[in-house]
Amino acid sequence: MVKRVDLGVFGRLWRAGLNLAVAMAVAMLLASPPVAAQGQDNEYRLGAGDQLRITVFGQADLTGQFEVSNDGRIAFPLIGEVRAAELTPRELEMAITAKLKPDYLKDPQLSVEVVNYRPFYIIGEVKNPGSYAYVGGMRVVNAVAMAGGYTYRAKENNLLITRAGGNGVKEPADQNTTVRPGDVIEVPERFF
C-alpha cells in the first residue's frame, strides 16, 4: 500500500501547475495537424529562375547545376528537356529517374536540391524597391527590412502580396505573412 504524504499548500499548488502544464501540452499536440500534413501544403514548388544541383550517384557526367528556364524546363544530359516548374524537388527526381531508367541507366539513383531560390520582389513605399534573394522562412517584415524599411508615406497596415503562380490575384498581407520565392509584395501609399 502506498502512503500519501501531505505536501502542504505549496506542494498542492506545484502538483496542480504540473498537471495543468501536461494538460496544455496534450491539448496543443491534439490541436495541431501532424507534421507530415503541414509539410504537404507548404512543400516548395520549383519555378523559373531556381538554381538546382542534381546529383546522379556514380555518374559524374550527369551531375551538375541546372537553372529552371523561363518556360519552366531544365536541359538535362542524355534525355533533353524536362519540365520542372510546379514540381517539388522529389517529383522532379522521379521524372528524371523515369526518363533515365529505361534506356540509359539500369537503376538510376539521384537527388535534386535547390541551391538558389528565385528572388521575391517588393514594390511601393519602401526605401529600396526591387528584387531580393529569397531566404527560407522569410516573412513580410524581413522583406521590408531587406528593402531598407518603409518610407514615411507607407501604409504599413494594408500590405498586398501577389503569389507566384497564383493567377495575379493580390491578397491582403501583414508583417507575419510568409513570403515565398517569386512573390511580389506591394506597400501602398497612404494619403493623409
The 8 nearest C-alpha neighbors of each residue, nearest first, counted from 0:
[[1, 2, 3, 4, 5, 6, 14, 11],
 [2, 0, 3, 4, 5, 6, 14, 11],
 [1, 3, 0, 4, 5, 6, 7, 10],
 [4, 2, 5, 1, 6, 0, 7, 11],
 [3, 5, 6, 2, 7, 1, 10, 11],
 [6, 4, 7, 3, 10, 11, 8, 2],
 [7, 5, 10, 4, 11, 8, 9, 3],
 [6, 8, 10, 5, 9, 11, 12, 4],
 [7, 9, 11, 10, 12, 6, 13, 5],
 [10, 8, 12, 11, 7, 13, 6, 14],
 [9, 11, 6, 13, 7, 12, 8, 14],
 [10, 12, 14, 8, 13, 9, 15, 7],
 [13, 11, 15, 9, 10, 14, 16, 8],
 [12, 14, 10, 16, 11, 15, 9, 17],
 [13, 15, 17, 11, 16, 12, 18, 10],
 [16, 14, 12, 18, 17, 13, 11, 19],
 [17, 15, 19, 13, 18, 14, 12, 20],
 [16, 18, 14, 20, 19, 15, 13, 21],
 [17, 19, 15, 21, 16, 20, 22, 14],
 [18, 20, 16, 22, 17, 21, 23, 15],
 [21, 19, 17, 23, 22, 18, 16, 24],
 [22, 20, 24, 18, 23, 19, 25, 17],
 [21, 23, 19, 25, 20, 24, 18, 26],
 [24, 22, 26, 20, 25, 21, 19, 27],
 [25, 23, 21, 27, 26, 22, 20, 28],
 [24, 26, 28, 22, 27, 23, 29, 21],
 [25, 27, 23, 29, 24, 28, 30, 22],
 [28, 26, 30, 24, 29, 25, 23, 31],
 [29, 27, 25, 26, 30, 31, 24, 32],
 [28, 30, 26, 27, 31, 25, 32, 24],
 [31, 29, 27, 28, 26, 32, 25, 33],
 [32, 30, 28, 29, 27, 33, 34, 26],
 [33, 31, 36, 34, 37, 30, 29, 28],
 [32, 34, 36, 35, 37, 31, 28, 38],
 [33, 35, 37, 36, 38, 32, 31, 39],
 [36, 34, 38, 37, 33, 39, 32, 40],
 [37, 35, 39, 33, 34, 38, 32, 40],
 [36, 38, 34, 35, 39, 40, 33, 32],
 [37, 39, 35, 41, 36, 40, 42, 34],
 [38, 40, 36, 42, 37, 41, 35, 34],
 [41, 39, 38, 37, 42, 36, 43, 35],
 [40, 42, 38, 39, 43, 37, 44, 36],
 [43, 41, 39, 38, 40, 44, 87, 37],
 [42, 44, 87, 41, 45, 88, 86, 179],
 [45, 43, 87, 85, 86, 42, 46, 84],
 [44, 46, 84, 85, 86, 87, 83, 43],
 [45, 47, 84, 49, 71, 85, 48, 67],
 [48, 46, 67, 69, 68, 71, 49, 84],
 [47, 49, 117, 67, 66, 46, 68, 50],
 [48, 50, 117, 116, 67, 47, 66, 115],
 [51, 49, 66, 115, 114, 65, 113, 48],
 [52, 50, 113, 65, 114, 64, 112, 66],
 [53, 51, 64, 112, 63, 111, 114, 65],
 [52, 54, 111, 63, 62, 110, 51, 64],
 [53, 55, 62, 110, 109, 56, 52, 63],
 [56, 54, 109, 62, 58, 108, 61, 57],
 [55, 57, 58, 108, 109, 54, 59, 107],
 [56, 58, 59, 55, 108, 107, 54, 62],
 [59, 57, 55, 60, 56, 61, 62, 54],
 [58, 60, 62, 61, 57, 55, 56, 54],
 [61, 59, 58, 62, 63, 76, 55, 57],
 [60, 62, 59, 58, 55, 76, 63, 54],
 [63, 61, 54, 59, 55, 53, 60, 58],
 [64, 62, 53, 52, 54, 61, 65, 60],
 [63, 65, 52, 51, 53, 50, 66, 62],
 [64, 66, 51, 50, 52, 73, 63, 67],
 [67, 65, 50, 49, 68, 51, 48, 73],
 [66, 68, 47, 73, 72, 48, 49, 71],
 [69, 67, 71, 47, 70, 72, 66, 73],
 [68, 70, 47, 71, 67, 48, 72, 46],
 [69, 71, 68, 72, 47, 67, 84, 82],
 [72, 70, 84, 68, 47, 69, 67, 83],
 [73, 71, 82, 83, 67, 81, 68, 70],
 [72, 74, 67, 81, 80, 75, 68, 66],
 [73, 75, 80, 79, 81, 72, 76, 65],
 [74, 76, 79, 80, 78, 73, 77, 81],
 [75, 77, 78, 79, 61, 74, 60, 80],
 [78, 76, 79, 75, 103, 99, 61, 74],
 [77, 79, 76, 75, 80, 98, 99, 81],
 [80, 78, 75, 74, 77, 76, 81, 73],
 [81, 79, 74, 73, 75, 72, 78, 82],
 [80, 82, 72, 73, 83, 74, 79, 75],
 [81, 83, 72, 71, 84, 73, 80, 91],
 [82, 84, 72, 86, 71, 91, 81, 45],
 [85, 83, 71, 46, 45, 86, 82, 72],
 [84, 86, 44, 45, 46, 83, 87, 71],
 [87, 85, 44, 84, 83, 45, 90, 91],
 [86, 88, 44, 90, 89, 43, 45, 91],
 [87, 89, 91, 90, 111, 92, 86, 112],
 [90, 88, 92, 87, 91, 93, 111, 86],
 [91, 89, 87, 93, 92, 88, 86, 94],
 [90, 92, 94, 88, 93, 89, 86, 83],
 [93, 91, 89, 95, 90, 94, 111, 96],
 [92, 94, 96, 90, 91, 95, 97, 89],
 [95, 93, 91, 97, 96, 92, 90, 98],
 [96, 94, 98, 92, 97, 93, 99, 91],
 [95, 97, 93, 99, 94, 98, 100, 92],
 [96, 98, 94, 95, 100, 99, 93, 101],
 [99, 97, 95, 96, 100, 94, 78, 101],
 [100, 98, 96, 103, 97, 104, 101, 95],
 [101, 99, 104, 97, 105, 98, 96, 102],
 [100, 102, 99, 103, 98, 104, 105, 97],
 [101, 103, 100, 99, 104, 98, 105, 78],
 [102, 104, 99, 100, 101, 105, 77, 98],
 [105, 103, 100, 107, 99, 106, 102, 101],
 [104, 106, 100, 107, 103, 101, 102, 99],
 [105, 107, 104, 100, 108, 96, 99, 101],
 [108, 106, 104, 96, 100, 105, 109, 99],
 [109, 107, 56, 55, 106, 110, 96, 57],
 [110, 108, 55, 54, 56, 107, 92, 111],
 [109, 111, 54, 53, 92, 112, 55, 108],
 [112, 110, 53, 88, 52, 92, 54, 51],
 [111, 113, 52, 51, 114, 88, 53, 110],
 [112, 114, 51, 115, 50, 52, 116, 111],
 [113, 115, 51, 50, 112, 52, 116, 49],
 [116, 114, 50, 113, 49, 117, 51, 133],
 [115, 117, 49, 133, 118, 180, 50, 113],
 [116, 118, 49, 48, 180, 181, 115, 133],
 [119, 117, 132, 133, 131, 180, 181, 130],
 [118, 120, 181, 182, 180, 131, 130, 133],
 [121, 119, 130, 183, 129, 184, 182, 131],
 [120, 122, 184, 128, 129, 183, 185, 130],
 [123, 121, 128, 185, 184, 186, 129, 120],
 [124, 122, 186, 185, 187, 125, 128, 121],
 [123, 125, 153, 186, 150, 149, 187, 188],
 [124, 126, 149, 150, 148, 127, 128, 123],
 [125, 127, 147, 150, 148, 149, 146, 128],
 [128, 126, 146, 125, 147, 129, 148, 122],
 [129, 127, 122, 121, 125, 146, 126, 123],
 [128, 130, 121, 120, 122, 127, 131, 146],
 [131, 129, 120, 119, 118, 121, 132, 128],
 [132, 130, 118, 119, 120, 133, 129, 145],
 [131, 133, 118, 134, 119, 117, 130, 116],
 [132, 134, 118, 180, 116, 119, 131, 135],
 [133, 135, 137, 136, 132, 116, 180, 179],
 [136, 134, 137, 133, 179, 178, 116, 180],
 [137, 135, 134, 138, 177, 178, 179, 133],
 [136, 138, 135, 178, 134, 177, 141, 139],
 [137, 139, 177, 178, 141, 176, 140, 175],
 [138, 140, 142, 174, 141, 176, 175, 178],
 [139, 141, 174, 143, 138, 142, 144, 175],
 [142, 140, 144, 139, 138, 143, 137, 145],
 [141, 143, 139, 145, 144, 140, 146, 138],
 [144, 142, 146, 148, 140, 145, 141, 139],
 [143, 145, 148, 141, 147, 146, 142, 140],
 [146, 144, 142, 143, 147, 141, 148, 131],
 [145, 147, 127, 143, 144, 148, 128, 126],
 [148, 146, 126, 144, 145, 127, 143, 125],
 [149, 147, 144, 143, 125, 146, 126, 150],
 [150, 148, 125, 153, 124, 126, 151, 143],
 [149, 151, 125, 152, 124, 153, 126, 148],
 [150, 152, 153, 149, 124, 154, 125, 188],
 [153, 151, 150, 188, 189, 124, 154, 190],
 [154, 152, 188, 124, 150, 155, 151, 189],
 [153, 155, 189, 188, 187, 156, 157, 152],
 [154, 156, 153, 157, 158, 186, 149, 187],
 [157, 155, 154, 158, 173, 174, 172, 153],
 [156, 158, 155, 154, 159, 171, 172, 187],
 [159, 157, 172, 186, 171, 185, 173, 156],
 [160, 158, 171, 185, 172, 170, 184, 169],
 [159, 161, 184, 170, 169, 183, 172, 185],
 [162, 160, 169, 183, 182, 168, 167, 170],
 [161, 163, 182, 165, 164, 160, 183, 167],
 [162, 164, 182, 181, 165, 161, 180, 183],
 [163, 165, 166, 162, 167, 181, 85, 182],
 [164, 166, 162, 163, 167, 168, 161, 169],
 [167, 165, 168, 164, 163, 162, 161, 169],
 [168, 166, 165, 161, 169, 162, 164, 163],
 [169, 167, 166, 161, 165, 170, 162, 160],
 [170, 168, 161, 160, 159, 167, 171, 162],
 [171, 169, 160, 159, 161, 172, 168, 162],
 [170, 172, 159, 158, 160, 169, 157, 173],
 [173, 171, 158, 159, 176, 160, 170, 174],
 [172, 174, 176, 175, 158, 156, 139, 171],
 [173, 175, 140, 139, 176, 138, 172, 156],
 [176, 174, 138, 173, 139, 177, 140, 172],
 [177, 175, 138, 173, 139, 172, 174, 178],
 [178, 176, 138, 137, 175, 139, 179, 136],
 [177, 179, 138, 137, 139, 176, 182, 180],
 [180, 178, 182, 181, 177, 119, 133, 137],
 [181, 179, 119, 117, 118, 182, 133, 116],
 [180, 182, 119, 163, 118, 117, 179, 183],
 [183, 181, 162, 163, 119, 180, 161, 179],
 [182, 184, 120, 161, 160, 121, 119, 185],
 [185, 183, 160, 121, 159, 120, 122, 182],
 [184, 186, 122, 159, 123, 121, 158, 160],
 [185, 187, 123, 158, 124, 122, 153, 154],
 [188, 186, 154, 123, 124, 153, 185, 189],
 [187, 189, 153, 154, 152, 124, 190, 186],
 [190, 188, 154, 152, 153, 191, 187, 155],
 [189, 191, 188, 152, 154, 153, 187, 151],
 [190, 189, 152, 188, 154, 153, 151, 187]]
